[in-house]
Amino acid sequence: MTIRHLLSDVDMGKEEALAVAEVIRSKWLSLGPRTAEFEHCFAQAFSVKHAVALSNCTAALHLALMGLDVGPGDEVLLPSYTFVATANAVLYQGATPVFVDIMGEDDLNLAADDLESKISTRSKAIIVVHLAGFPAGMDRIMTLAQKNGLSVVEDACHAIGATFGDPANKRFSGRKAGTVGDAGCFSFFANKNLVTGEGGMLVTDDEALASRVRLARSHGMTKSSWDKAHGRAYGYDVVQLGYNYRCTELTSALGLIQLSKLPHGNAARKRFATSYRERLTGLPGISIPFEGRLEDSAHHIFPILLEKSGERPRFRESLDAQGIQSSVHYPPVHEFSHYLEKFPNQRHLDRTEDVAAREVTLPLHPLLTERGVQDVCAAVEETVSAAL
Ligand SMILES: *Cc1c(COP(=O)(O)O)cnc(C)c1O
């Protein structure tokens, strides 16, 4: 069967092609004026003091932890129900991940109660993931962090453009996801809401953190190639350990245009998510998490939960046979071989394990149509009724 509905698709066209062509004509291809402009516009759009463009979000997570002095012996609390990059960043700094369970089958974000019970004298930071685009309950998380002297990094890869607004985020109502922790990290990978292929952004209001991240992005050097080429520097010093996590000018040119398309794209996602909910809510055999949370989400993905985990392979095969791509978000990080070997005692994340085994992700992207949503829903209904 040919694919009728892609899981994810990208709204990219002529404008992006022209912007990239312009960079190519300029022959300045890495860290330069386009990147400075992208950072400036991003910081404005998110009402933050500093935005640092990086090669990807994994680099942003890594440099956030580095900049917040997370190191060997420190524990970082984070959900296991996330993409593995969130946890890998902790390992890059030689710190120990402490996995926190999720709230449950309606709220797939990390549970403040479990978080609180796992805070120890070695705890140094919390990484919050706003899963599927729905902001986690930051009121309690930030209170716990402040009470215990912990830094907070928001992995806002799914939630770019989401605005805090639900009752668990009263304190931050109206602010953008990713802007209330010490640092917020965004990804521009090929399937995200803002796409440049590869790319990431770290945002913060902390000037010292921003300058450490800027230095570490380019080898810890005090001067950039742009400064040197423009006669502003003849030599440089290396003042801290750095990496090559630079962003290209091509990426920034794409990013500037994609940033301007983000509100429109997120609004389209919201319309399609609304239609999915209208048709699928109450359908026997499935449930839809994050009930009543249409307004405050960036609607990055559309997760549903099957009643029984054993049904998933057959369910996905049936969608596949009807030309509909699906996916699974996510296999829990603590169950991957590498993590099982290194952290064999981090088990018993019952709610994470239960939900992760039953989750299926349906197509959601700005180029999906109302008809597309109805097609997918019909296939889901047919698959579910065949199983009854
Ligand atoms: C995509 C993603 C990342 C990694 O972003 P990259 O830009 O690919 O490095 C990290 N965390 C989450 C939750 C993601 O979805």
The ligand as a Tripos MOL2 file, in Angstrom:
@<TRIPOS>MOLECULE
LIG
   15    15     1     0     0
SMALL
NO_CHARGES

@<TRIPOS>ATOM
      1 C1         14.2520   16.0430   18.9360 C.3       1 LIG1
      2 C2         14.4290   15.9810   20.4060 C.ar      1 LIG1
      3 C3         15.6920   16.1270   20.9990 C.ar      1 LIG1
      4 C4         16.9580   16.2090   20.2100 C.3       1 LIG1
      5 O1         17.0290   17.2930   19.3330 O.3       1 LIG1
      6 P1         18.1610   17.3020   18.1910 P.3       1 LIG1
      7 O2         18.0380   18.6810   17.6190 O.co2     1 LIG1
      8 O3         17.8100   16.2500   17.2020 O.co2     1 LIG1
      9 O4         19.4620   17.0790   18.8340 O.co2     1 LIG1
     10 C5         15.7640   16.1250   22.3810 C.ar      1 LIG1
     11 N1         14.6660   15.9840   23.1440 N.ar      1 LIG1
     12 C6         13.4380   15.8190   22.6170 C.ar      1 LIG1
     13 C7         12.2660   15.6740   23.5230 C.3       1 LIG1
     14 C8         13.2840   15.8000   21.2290 C.ar      1 LIG1
     15 O5         12.0700   15.6200   20.7030 O.3       1 LIG1
@<TRIPOS>BOND
     1     1     2 1
     2     2     3 ar
     3     2    14 ar
     4     3     4 1
     5     3    10 ar
     6     4     5 1
     7     5     6 1
     8     6     7 2
     9     6     8 1
    10     6     9 1
    11    10    11 ar
    12    11    12 ar
    13    12    13 1
    14    12    14 ar
    15    14    15 1
@<TRIPOS>SUBSTRUCTURE
     1 LIG1         1 GROUP 0 **** ****
